[in-house]
Amino acid sequence: MERRFLGIDVGGTGIKYALMDDQGKILDQSEVPTPMTSLDDYIQALVNIYHHYENEPIEAVVGSAPGRIDANTGYFYTGGSLTYVHEVNLKELLEKEIPVPVVFENDAKAAAQAELWQGSMKGVSNGIVMTIGTAIGGALILNGKLYRGSTHAAGEFSMIPVHWKNQDGFDVWAFIANTHALTDRLASQKGIDPAAFSGRDFFALHASGDEKAQKALEEFCAETARGMFGLQTILDVDKIAIGGGISRQPVLVDTLNEKMSELFTRLPSFNPASQPEICSCTFSSDANLIGALYHYLDLTDQL
């Protein structure tokens, strides 16, 4: 009998779920709204998803969610915007309602494990997965394994300080290298309402040869590459994979590689670090589901 797993990917507004086989192939999937009301409503929503497939031979529920999560025990130190999950062992609560094992992984770390298993990080010893969205998520692959850190918080790149001379302390990387930093800059120059100007709109203008769009992308990639350069001097990885919606734009990845090359040619005799390859992630919207399954198989020594 083919093995079946229920994958759950919790987001700030929606819970994606999928029936998968043991290779991460998605057999069926859908989505429901994320409850914003209470922990009880949240648990009930997840239980209802399980019952949707109760006639399938589900071996385990494999989930990803925002927050600082102990992926071995299922304890949520934090839950991102879902504050009712803070300091909750979601695994224990769900296993009282669901008769199969339940595991949860941080969403960015799940995405990185999808890349490690079947994507851009397959066969890579040391790498960085960085997702560019409303903030900067990330994960580290060291010696062929996901690195979690001492308190399960490794890879939270958003809070890296930049602009140290700011009199109020410092700014953080998420403020200058997220998707809105790219689109809002051009929208303000064009007199466009930023709320009505998407990343897709930005790259359409860029492709048309718009000079302001081209300059905005150059500046954005220069700032982002400087942050990557800092990570590289510490971690010395082989590859950096970019995720998030804008990562599907080849011109973004090409420009990041150009800006990284410029940084490495400035002080070649002084800088001992090697230049990493920058590429797009293989998986997009299904990465968290696939990576959550990888986490379960790795946790149970079934890889």
C-alpha positions as CSV (number, residue, x, y, z in Angstrom):
1,M,0.0,0.0,0.0
2,E,1.3,3.4,-0.9
3,R,2.1,5.7,2.1
4,R,0.0,8.8,2.6
5,F,0.7,11.9,4.6
6,L,-1.3,15.0,5.4
7,G,0.7,18.1,5.0
8,I,-0.5,21.4,6.6
9,D,1.0,24.8,5.9
10,V,-0.2,27.5,8.3
11,G,-0.1,31.1,7.1
12,G,-1.2,34.4,8.5
13,T,-4.5,34.3,6.5
14,G,-4.9,30.8,5.2
15,I,-4.1,27.1,6.0
16,K,-3.0,25.2,2.9
17,Y,-3.3,21.4,3.2
18,A,-2.4,18.5,0.9
19,L,-2.5,14.8,0.7
20,M,1.0,13.6,-0.2
21,D,2.9,10.4,-0.9
22,D,6.3,9.6,0.7
23,Q,8.2,11.4,-2.2
24,G,6.4,14.7,-1.6
25,K,4.1,14.3,-4.6
26,I,0.9,16.2,-4.0
27,L,-2.2,14.1,-4.7
28,D,-4.8,16.6,-3.6
29,Q,-4.8,20.0,-1.9
30,S,-7.0,22.9,-0.8
31,E,-7.0,25.8,1.6
32,V,-9.2,27.1,4.5
33,P,-9.0,30.5,6.3
34,T,-6.7,30.7,9.3
35,P,-8.8,31.2,12.5
36,M,-7.8,34.5,14.1
37,T,-10.0,34.0,17.2
38,S,-8.6,31.4,19.6
39,L,-6.4,28.4,20.1
40,D,-9.5,26.2,20.4
41,D,-10.8,27.3,17.0
42,Y,-7.3,26.8,15.5
43,I,-7.1,23.2,16.8
44,Q,-10.6,22.5,15.5
45,A,-9.7,23.8,12.1
46,L,-6.7,21.4,11.9
47,V,-8.8,18.5,13.2
48,N,-11.4,19.2,10.6
49,I,-8.8,19.0,7.9
50,Y,-7.7,15.6,9.2
51,H,-11.2,14.4,9.1
52,H,-11.5,15.5,5.5
53,Y,-9.1,12.6,4.7
54,E,-10.2,10.2,7.4
55,N,-10.8,7.5,4.7
56,E,-7.2,7.7,3.6
57,P,-4.5,5.7,5.4
58,I,-2.8,8.8,6.8
59,E,0.5,7.8,8.4
60,A,1.3,11.2,10.0
61,V,0.3,14.9,10.0
62,V,3.3,17.0,8.9
63,G,3.0,20.7,9.4
64,S,4.8,24.0,9.0
65,A,3.9,27.3,10.7
66,P,5.4,30.6,11.6
67,G,7.2,31.1,14.9
68,R,10.1,29.8,16.9
69,I,9.3,26.1,17.2
70,D,11.1,23.1,18.8
71,A,10.6,20.8,15.8
72,N,11.5,17.8,17.9
73,T,8.8,18.3,20.6
74,G,6.2,20.4,18.8
75,Y,6.5,23.2,21.3
76,F,5.8,26.7,20.0
77,Y,7.8,29.4,21.9
78,T,6.2,31.9,19.6
79,G,3.6,31.7,16.8
80,G,4.3,34.7,14.6
81,S,1.1,36.8,14.2
82,L,-0.9,33.9,15.8
83,T,-0.3,34.9,19.3
84,Y,-2.7,32.3,20.8
85,V,-0.1,29.6,19.9
86,H,2.7,31.3,22.0
87,E,4.1,28.9,24.6
88,V,1.9,26.0,23.4
89,N,2.8,22.4,22.7
90,L,0.7,22.0,19.5
91,K,1.8,18.5,18.9
92,E,0.5,17.2,22.2
93,L,-2.9,19.0,21.9
94,L,-3.4,17.7,18.3
95,E,-2.4,14.2,19.1
96,K,-5.3,14.1,21.7
97,E,-7.7,14.7,18.8
98,I,-5.9,13.0,15.9
99,P,-4.9,9.2,16.1
100,V,-1.6,9.6,14.2
101,P,1.8,11.2,14.9
102,V,1.9,15.0,14.4
103,V,5.1,17.0,13.7
104,F,5.5,20.8,13.2
105,E,8.4,22.7,11.7
106,N,9.0,26.5,11.3
107,D,7.9,27.5,7.8
108,A,11.2,29.0,6.6
109,K,13.1,25.9,7.8
110,A,10.5,23.7,6.1
111,A,11.1,25.5,2.8
112,A,14.8,25.0,3.2
113,Q,14.4,21.3,3.8
114,A,12.4,21.0,0.6
115,E,15.3,22.6,-1.2
116,L,17.7,20.3,0.6
117,W,15.7,17.2,-0.3
118,Q,14.8,17.7,-3.9
119,G,15.6,21.3,-4.9
120,S,18.4,23.9,-5.1
121,M,20.3,22.6,-2.0
122,K,20.3,18.9,-3.0
123,G,23.9,17.7,-2.7
124,V,25.1,21.1,-1.2
125,S,27.2,20.8,1.9
126,N,26.8,24.4,3.1
127,G,24.1,26.9,1.9
128,I,21.7,29.7,2.8
129,V,18.0,29.8,1.9
130,M,16.6,33.3,2.1
131,T,13.0,34.2,1.4
132,I,12.2,37.8,0.4
133,G,8.7,38.8,1.2
134,T,7.1,41.2,3.8
135,A,10.2,40.4,5.8
136,I,13.3,38.2,5.3
137,G,13.0,34.6,6.3
138,G,15.8,32.2,6.1
139,A,17.5,29.0,7.1
140,L,21.0,27.6,7.1
141,I,22.3,24.3,5.7
142,L,25.6,23.3,7.3
143,N,27.4,20.1,6.6
144,G,24.4,18.9,4.7
145,K,21.9,19.4,7.5
146,L,19.5,22.1,8.6
147,Y,21.1,24.2,11.4
148,R,18.5,25.3,14.0
149,G,20.7,27.1,16.5
150,S,20.8,26.8,20.3
151,T,17.2,28.1,20.7
152,H,15.7,27.1,17.3
153,A,16.1,30.6,16.0
154,A,18.9,30.3,13.5
155,G,18.2,32.0,10.1
156,E,16.0,34.9,11.4
157,F,17.8,37.3,9.0
158,S,15.2,40.1,9.3
159,M,16.7,41.3,12.5
160,I,20.3,41.7,11.3
161,P,21.2,45.3,12.1
162,V,22.3,47.7,9.4
163,H,22.9,51.5,9.3
164,W,24.7,51.4,12.7
165,K,25.0,55.2,12.8
166,N,21.3,55.7,13.1
167,Q,21.0,57.9,16.2
168,D,18.0,55.8,17.5
169,G,20.1,52.7,17.6
170,F,20.0,50.8,14.2
171,D,17.7,49.8,11.4
172,V,17.2,46.1,10.6
173,W,17.7,44.4,7.3
174,A,14.0,43.6,6.8
175,F,13.2,47.3,6.5
176,I,15.5,47.8,3.4
177,A,15.5,44.4,1.7
178,N,11.8,43.3,1.7
179,T,9.5,43.3,-1.3
180,H,7.8,46.5,-0.3
181,A,11.1,48.3,-0.1
182,L,11.5,47.5,-3.8
183,T,8.0,48.3,-5.0
184,D,7.2,51.3,-2.7
185,R,10.4,53.1,-3.7
186,L,9.3,53.1,-7.4
187,A,5.7,53.8,-6.6
188,S,6.6,56.9,-4.7
189,Q,8.8,58.1,-7.6
190,K,6.0,57.4,-10.1
191,G,3.2,59.0,-8.0
192,I,1.4,55.6,-7.7
193,D,-0.4,54.4,-4.6
194,P,2.0,51.8,-3.1
195,A,-1.0,49.6,-2.1
196,A,-2.0,49.3,-5.7
197,F,1.5,48.6,-7.0
198,S,2.7,44.9,-6.9
199,G,5.9,43.1,-7.5
200,R,4.4,42.0,-10.8
201,D,3.7,45.6,-11.8
202,F,7.3,46.5,-10.9
203,F,8.9,43.9,-13.1
204,A,6.5,44.6,-16.0
205,L,7.8,48.2,-15.9
206,H,11.4,47.0,-15.6
207,A,10.9,44.7,-18.6
208,S,9.6,47.6,-20.6
209,G,12.9,49.5,-20.2
210,D,11.7,52.0,-17.6
211,E,14.8,53.7,-16.3
212,K,13.5,54.4,-12.8
213,A,12.5,50.7,-12.4
214,Q,16.0,49.6,-13.5
215,K,17.7,52.0,-11.1
216,A,15.4,50.9,-8.2
217,L,16.3,47.2,-8.9
218,E,20.0,48.0,-9.0
219,E,19.8,49.8,-5.7
220,F,17.7,47.1,-4.1
221,C,20.0,44.3,-5.2
222,A,23.1,46.3,-4.1
223,E,21.6,46.6,-0.6
224,T,20.5,42.9,-0.5
225,A,23.9,41.7,-1.8
226,R,25.7,43.7,1.0
227,G,23.7,41.7,3.5
228,M,24.5,38.4,1.8
229,F,28.1,39.4,1.7
230,G,28.1,39.8,5.5
231,L,26.6,36.4,5.9
232,Q,29.1,34.9,3.5
233,T,32.1,36.3,5.5
234,I,30.8,34.4,8.5
235,L,29.4,31.2,7.1
236,D,31.4,30.6,3.9
237,V,28.7,28.7,2.1
238,D,28.6,27.3,-1.5
239,K,25.2,28.6,-2.5
240,I,22.5,31.1,-1.6
241,A,19.0,30.3,-2.8
242,I,16.4,33.0,-3.0
243,G,12.7,32.3,-2.3
244,G,9.5,34.4,-2.3
245,G,7.4,35.6,-5.1
246,I,10.0,37.9,-6.6
247,S,12.6,35.1,-6.8
248,R,10.9,33.8,-9.9
249,Q,12.2,36.9,-11.8
250,P,15.5,35.9,-13.5
251,V,16.6,39.5,-13.7
252,L,16.5,39.7,-9.9
253,V,18.9,36.7,-9.5
254,D,21.1,37.9,-12.3
255,T,21.4,41.4,-10.7
256,L,22.1,40.0,-7.3
257,N,25.0,37.9,-8.8
258,E,26.3,41.0,-10.5
259,K,26.3,43.0,-7.3
260,M,27.9,40.2,-5.3
261,S,30.7,40.0,-7.9
262,E,31.3,43.8,-7.5
263,L,31.7,43.4,-3.8
264,F,34.2,40.5,-4.2
265,T,36.3,42.5,-6.7
266,R,36.7,45.5,-4.5
267,L,39.3,44.1,-2.0
268,P,40.3,40.8,-3.3
269,S,43.5,40.5,-1.4
270,F,41.9,41.5,1.9
271,N,38.8,39.4,1.7
272,P,39.4,35.7,2.3
273,A,35.8,34.6,1.6
274,S,34.8,32.9,-1.6
275,Q,31.9,34.1,-3.8
276,P,28.8,32.0,-3.5
277,E,26.4,31.1,-6.3
278,I,23.1,32.9,-6.0
279,C,20.1,31.1,-7.5
280,S,16.3,30.8,-7.2
281,C,14.6,28.2,-5.0
282,T,13.2,25.3,-6.9
283,F,9.9,25.2,-5.0
284,S,7.5,28.1,-4.5
285,S,4.0,27.7,-2.9
286,D,4.4,24.0,-2.1
287,A,7.8,24.2,-0.5
288,N,6.6,24.3,3.1
289,L,4.4,21.2,2.6
290,I,7.2,19.2,1.0
291,G,9.8,20.4,3.6
292,A,7.5,19.4,6.5
293,L,7.3,15.9,5.1
294,Y,11.1,15.8,4.8
295,H,11.4,16.9,8.4
296,Y,9.1,14.0,9.5
297,L,11.1,11.4,7.5
298,D,14.4,12.7,8.8
299,L,13.1,12.8,12.4
300,T,12.0,9.2,12.1
301,D,15.1,8.1,10.2
302,Q,13.2,7.1,7.1
303,L,15.1,9.1,4.5
